[in-house]
Amino acid sequence: MPVKETLQHVEQMVDASPVTDVTGTFQRWERLLTELRTEIGARFELARDPSTEDLESYGDPGNGPGGRLAAHTGPEIDWMVHSWIGDPRTGFVNMHLTVWLGPHIRVPHLAVALLLWPEGWFYTDAVPRADLTADAAYFDRYYAPGEAAWLAHREEHPDFTWFTSRAAFIRASLSPTAYCYSFPPTATNLGVVEEILRGRVERWLAWVDGAEAVPPGKRAALAARDLAVRRNIAERDPANVMGVRMFGQETTDRLVRALWGGDRVLPRPSGDLG
């Protein structure tokens, strides 16, 4: 069966949808991301960056648009973001759990995003830290093993519609085994998404535990590349327009900087773990 596809902007999907209270699904996803965040936190030493402390709650959650953004860092973690933004009562929520590793290893970064508009949407990827067509060994280690499951999902779950961003830069940021789908948020489909995300986090943690160290002389260049990728993705995300709609340009710019660490206070990890 051919895979369905959508080419709409996020704001087009929101504007074309009825106002629907999605609080129940939002709360379910909050529990899921908190569970995954707790699992990751049990593995790494983390400290909240002071630049995001006042973003613990912003807007007017419960009565209108609001959100939360917490960023952490540590000896092995460059920047981890756990966040949500939106208004569940009216049908729009965007949620993130992204973990950007330090330069001590070259394991791909972990990216998870969940969206309700009020249909469901999810994205998860292992963000590459190498040119996959030049470094075939890196591809074979981190991407080839996931190909069968990726293909099986496309063939076995017709409810899921492949999401093609209208922004070429965003399309270029996806790895060959990224999941990026919209879907009716039924109990069955939500269960499928939860299974994929739990499996991705489990696999990613195993990669971290089995990784070889990056030579000290190559860590600065890797860290610079990581920051450029993170900043570009955050700043070029077409969904930022929804933040402007709800909170204005100034607040949205602040939130985008928090996603990539533009206002960070704590130092970036050097990769020297002692």
N, C-alpha and C positions, 0 to 999 in steps of 0.2 A: 504494500500500500504506500503510495507517495506520501512524503512528510508534508504536512500543511506548513504554511509560512505566513508571517505577518511582516509588513514593512512600515507600519505606522509609528509615528513618534509617541512617546509616553503620554504627552499632553493630549494628543488626538484620541488615544484610547480612553483617557479619563473623561474628556469632554463628550464622547459619544456614549458614555455609560450612565445608567440611572444612579441617583444618590442611594447608596445602600450601606447599612451599618455592617461593618466587617469586624467588629470588636472581638467576636469569638475566635475567628481565624487569627487575628492579630495576637491575641493572648496565647493561642496555641503556638504560634511561631516565636513569640517572646520566650516561652518555656523551652522551645527547641534550641534557640540560639544561646540562651543562658546555660543549658546543659552542655552544649559544645564548648562554650567559653570556659566553663568550669573544668571540663576535661583538658583543655589546653592549658589552663592556669595551673593544673596539678603537675604539669610537666616542666613549666618554665618559671623562673624567677621574674616577677613583674612588678612594676611600680607605675601608678597613674601619673601621667604628666600633668603638672599643675595648670598648663594652658587650657585644659578641658574641664577643670573642676566646676566652673560656673556654667558649663553646658550639661550638667547632670540632669537638669530639667529646664527647658526653655519654652516660650510660647505659653499656651493655656491648655495643657493636656487634660482631657476629660470634657472640656467645654468647647474646644476649637482646635485649630492647628497647634501642634506642639512637637516635642521631640526630646531626645537624649543622645549625647555623644560622649563616650569615654574612650580615651586613648591611653595605652600603656606601652612601656618600653622596658628593656632589661638587658642583661649581658648577652643573651642570644636572640633577642627580639628587637628589631629596629623600631617598628611601629605597629601596634595592634589597635584596631578600631572596632568597637561594639556600639552600634547606634541604631536609632530609628527616627523617622521624621514623617509627619502627616497628620491626618485626622480620621481615625478609624470609624467614627460615627457617620462620616459622609463618603467613605469608601476608598480613600487613598492612604496607603502607608508604604514607605520604603525603608528596608532594614538591611543592615550590613554587619558582617563579621569578617574582617580581613586581617591577615597576619603576615607581616613583612619581616623576614628573617634578617639577622645580622650577616656580615660578610665572612663569617668563620666557616660557612658551608655554602654549597651552591644548590641546595634543595629548592625547588620552586616555591614561591610564596602561595599562601592559601587564600582564596577569595570566595566569599559567599554573599549573595544578595537575594533578598526576597521582596516581592512587590505585590500589593493589592490595589486594583483600580476600579471596580471590585473583583474582577477576574484575578486569578493567581498568575504569578510569574516567578521564575527562579533562575538564578545563574550561579554556577560554581565552576571554578577553574583552578588549575595549578599554573600560576603565572610564571612563564619561563624566565630563566636568568642566563640564557644562552641562545645563540642563533641555531634553531633546531635543524635547519638544512645544512649548516656547516659543521655542527657538532653532533654527528649521528649517534655517538655513544650516549650522549645526554638524552637524545630522543628515545633511544632504545631502552634506557633505564627508567625514565619517568613517564613516557607517553605511550609507547607501543603496548605495554601491558594493559592499559585501559581501553584499548581500541575495541575489543570484542564487546565489552559491556556498553560502551557508547553506541555502537551500531545496534546492539540488541534493544536498547531503549527506544531508538528511532523506529524499529520494526515492530515492537511489541506494545507500544503505548500510543494508540492513535488519538487519544484525547489531548496529547501534548502538541502544541504548535510551535515550530521553530521560529525564534525571534531574530530577525535580521535588522540590525541597527541601520538607520539611514545615514549614520555618520561613519565614513570610511575609516577614520582613525580608530573608532571603537571596534569595528570589525577586525582591523589589523591587530588589535590587542588580544584577541581570543586565540587560545592554543587549539590544536586539532582535536582535542578531546574535551573542550569546554561544553558544559550544558547551559543552554540559554533558551528557555521555553516559556510560553504562556499556556494556561490550562484552566479548565473549570475547577474551582477549589472544592471538589467533593472529598469525602472522607477517604476514599480509595486513592485519589490522586495526591492528597496531602501525605498519605502514608508512603507513597512512592517517593516523593520528594524527601521526606525524612530519612528513608532508608538510604538514598543516594548520599545525602549530606553526612550522615553518621559514618558511612563507609569511606567517604572522602577524607574526613578528619582522621579516622583510624589509620588509613593508608599513609596520610601525610605525616603523622606522628612516627610511624614506622620508618619512613624515609629519613626523618630527622635523626632518629636513633642510630640508623645505619650509615650515616653520611661520613665521608672523609673530609678532613680539614682542608680549607683553602690555604695555599702558601701565603705567609704574611705579606709578601711583596705584591700580591695580586688583590688584596682585600680593599684597598682604597678605591681602585677602579671599579670593583664590583659594587661597592657602596654608592659610588656616584651614579652608576647606571641604575641601581635600584631606586634611588631618589628621583631621578629623571622620569622613570617609568611611572612611579606612583603619582608624582605631581601632574604629569601630562594626562593620565587617565582621570584623575580627580577634576582637573580644570576643564577638560574637554567633554565631560559626561553630559550628553544632551538632557538628561533628567534634572540637571541643575535648575532648569527653568521652573520646575515645580516649587523649588525652594524660594525663588524670586516671587512667584505668585503668592505664596503663603506669608513670607517674612520680609520681602524686599531684598534689594541687591546687597546692601551692606551686611546684613546678617548672613545671607547666603554666601557671600565671599568669606566671611569668618568661618562658616561651617566647612566650606571647601578647603580652606587652609588647614583646618583641624584634621581633615581626612588624609592629608599628605604630610602634616607636621610642620607647616609653615610658621607656626608660633610656638613651637616646642621649647621647653625650658630645660629638660633633662638632656644630657649629651647622647649622641648616637653611639651605639656599641662599636668598639674598634675591632672586635673579632678576637682580641687577645683575652682568652678566658683563664689565663693563669696556669 
